[in-house]
Each structure stands twice: as structure tokens, then as C-alpha cells.
Amino acid sequence: MDTNFSDDFLVKGKFSIAKTSTEYKGRLTKEEGEELLIYEKEKLHELQEKLYADGSQSLLVVLQAMDAAGKDSLIEHVFGGVNPQGCSVTSFKAPSTKEYSHDFLWRHYLALPQKGMIGIFNRSHYESVLVCKVHPEYNLSEKTWTSVKDFNNTFWENRYESIRNFEKHLSQNGTTIIKIFLNVSKKEQKQRLLDRINEQEKNWKFSIGDLPERELFDQYMKAYEAAINETSKEYAPWYVLPADDKWFARVAAVQIIIDTLEKMNLKYPQLSSQDKLDLQKAKEQLENE
């Protein structure tokens, strides 16, 4: 049974939300998937250590999804075994007044992973062409525009271009980018929101603001479809994962990350002849104590 899904969900050509399943329909069982995840996490740990030791490149993982699609739990289950010194997670909420006083990409630059690190964006610069496209009035907080009428097709085309340029610049300067959209159905989202209400230990996850956003589900899907089509490039590809089954989304995500790291041609530092001599002297000194 083929259990490597890293290339199955890569966006190639024109992407359509309506034609993309939110369910995993393969033969891998949940029990098999959970065992596979444990195995793959060990590989991820080894590769992350190699990335840290190499120190010449970084990896940026962008996670986008609707509420209750499983972003937080995916981060926990996929990255739970890596060295925390080599990994950072940034969750982007609504911009602050200070952040609104800069261009929309400014706060994301500040959170980029340094070389040797894995950076995870839980939501990202894409909120500016997702939430802000569904709620164009939010853009007025930037104070550059005076009316929602300013947010025409040209405005959004410029935003997509800015994102493409941003990601291309990063890729040309040592940061490999992968972007993952957790594609959850409206039906499954409803059940997960109900679970947050019905299960006391999950009550803290529920926000009353989730319901008005849920009513705009179809508008969000159109915004995601447009954003993915405009910005899925070889230097910053999008992967769309069926997310109705959380266990499968985690397995697919970890394999995508592993394959990406393997393609980065990472190397452990090589010691010079003098370094090797110094190492031998240090060994002899310790052994003779």
C-alpha cells in the first residue's frame, strides 16, 4: 500500500474548491495512520536537527483554514516531537494599531524563521486576501483608503502580486515555503463547533464570533480558491488537504514537510583539518584527566 501522500495534494493547474474532496477516501485506516504518524515524526525530528546544524536555510510552513478545521491540533501532533529550540509558531490575530500603521506584510516579516529554523504561521499574510476580502471594510483600518469602493479588482490583484513578490523574495534568500490549506466541509465544521459547546473541556475553544463567520462560509471558499490560484507557485506551492479526518490531515502534512526538507539538500557542517586536529587533542586531554 502506498503510504506517501506528499505529492497527492499539491495544487497543479487550475484549482477548484467544488471539485476538491474534504474527505480522505483511501485505504489507510485511522489506526494505520496514527502508527505512520509516529514513525514520520521521528524522521521529522532528525531532519529538523539537520536543518538546525546546517544553518544555511530555513523552512516556513503556512497553515490556513476555516475555524475548527484543526490547525492547532495539527501543529501539536505534527511538531510535538521536534526540538523547540529549532522551531517557532506564530499565530496571527487581528492586527494591532501599531501593525495597521505599517504595510500589511510588515508584521509577517518580523515573525519569519531565521536560518536553521522551522517557522510555522498559524494563519498568515493570507488573511489580507481572505478575511479582508470577505470583510473589505477591515482594510479601512490601514487609513490608506477612504471607502470600500477602493477595493476593486485592481486592489486585490495588487495584493496577490505583493504576496507573490514577498514569497519569491524569501525563496531566493534561503527560506523554503510550503502552504497548507486544511479543507474542511461545512457539515464537519458544524459538528466540531457543536463539540466545543457540548464538551465542557472544549468550551474555551468556542467563540460566539464563529457563527457569523460560518454564515459566510461560501464567500470564504471563493476567497480561498482565488488566493490559491493566484499564489500557488513552484517557489511557494499550495497543498490542499482533506481535513474532515484530522488524523489523515496530520499524516499528509508531516509527509509534505519531510519531503520538502529532504529536497533542501541539508548537510551537517564539515570540520576543517585544523578543527579535526583540535578535536583529537581535546579527546586526548579528556581521556588523560
Secondary structure, DSSP 8 states (H G I E B T S, - for coil): -----TTTTB--SS--STTS-SS--SS--HHHHHHHHHHHHHHHHHHHHHHHHH-S-EEEEEEEE-TTSSHHHHHHHHHTTS-GGGEEEEE--S--HHHHTS-TTHHHHHT---TT-EEEEES-GGGGGTHHHHSGGGGGGGSS-S-GGG-SHHHHHHHHHHHHHHHHHHHHTTEEEEEEEEE--HHHHHHHHHHHHHSGGGGGG--TTHHHHHTTHHHHHHHHHHHHHHH-BTTB-EEEEE-SSHHHHHHHHHHHHHHHHHTT--------HHHHHHHHHHHHHHHT-
